[in-house]
Amino acid sequence: MGRKNTDKVVFHQIQVLDAGAKGVSVAKAPDGKVIFIPNVVPGDVVDVQTFKKRKAYYEGKAVKFHELSDYRVDPICEHFGVCGGCKWQNMKYSQQIAFKQNEVKNHLQRIGKIELPEFETILGSEKQFFYRNKMEFSFSNSRWLTEKEIESTEDLGNRNALGFHIPKMWDKILDINKCYLQEDPSNAIRNEIRAFANEHNLAFFNPREHSGLLRTVMIRTVSTGEIMVLIQFFEEDKANRELLLDHLYEKFPQITSLQYVVNGKPNDTIYDQDVVLYKGRNYILEEMEGLKFSINAKSFYQTNSDQAYELYKITRDFADLTGNETVYDLYTGTGTIAQFVSKKAKKVIGVESVPEAILDAKANAERNNISNCEFFVGDMKVVFNEAFIAQHGKPDVIITDPPRDGMHKDVVEQILKIAPKRVVYVSCNSATQARDLALMDEKYKVTRVRPVDMFPQTHHVENVVLLELR
């Protein structure tokens, strides 16, 4: 059945009203429905070609600009608009954080429907570019072509790419020349790997046919200057593997940890794979207030080190510890927050479902000579029960930093049952945070709220909330 023509309408002179979820802006169609439009800025006046019509909204793209918003800036990255990252790079930073503050406020008011204090001003990021400490790039032997290239009759030559997935296209990779997200030598390392691989005819991965040698590259950097590079190969080819790794180590002697994985399975996640150390040591060290945290290939660590430090300081400030408290740190990850607050607590109990993360947490605590932190592994809704609390003592303060889905309702119920005097709730998704705050409203009053921008040029925002017993 052919697609109805009604799907493809052009709306003229539409004013973009607001920044919406997932970095897409929002406007209103003449019939009152919402239109979602990428790559525009609130304040732009545009003609919109729609390509999807639903009961409550349209999706479309701007085909003509009549007026440009005062919030607009020129994006600095040559890949902007094609690459799926940094969707807000065409918007002034002051405006980005204003929209983020507003989104958190809307979620907490609209979804939470609870009494809220005056919000504290969002903490912007000092660095607006080159702030990420971890990047992953994918190889492909059929790179994404621009419209200009598709229309051209010239031979496009080598189609190899090392870069990012095009949004919603699992098998298409955009070849990245310069990325503004991770400090150098990140760009130099990636470009050198691609040039060397091309020069030596190393086969780039084909995701459809499942063939080729080179699959992905992960680069991790830390504020101490240490660097980790992990190359994922699709098949074992000792000669070519060593050729590439030796060249890389020779060219970039500052690499602290050079590792590889041979992964022949359909997906490229490394969490169930053996990571092999090729040169250096199998971790790099991040440092914060004299505390050292080892990060290995599979570690979870906040991807913006500078802002993570600011986030942890706000969390510690909200917890308001005197040195006599028992603190539970739920969803502790590698125990960074737990160790960060430990010198102001009597004891800290960290709980996390990922076994490797808990091993990291224990190793880090030992490295930092911290003796008042204990870490336990298990599914939060199962572990965090009466017996556990009886064994480790009732917490005076709970810090919780759950994944995007928020806390399981059993965890919320357990917090309400044991009723610590304070709960500090750190969230990367204020919508699920708002839902959880509404569930806790019977016993807890929200007394402080402060958003933190961890990811400039994107719509993502963290939020820290202090709850105190009524």
Disulfide bonds with the S-S distance in Angstrom:
none
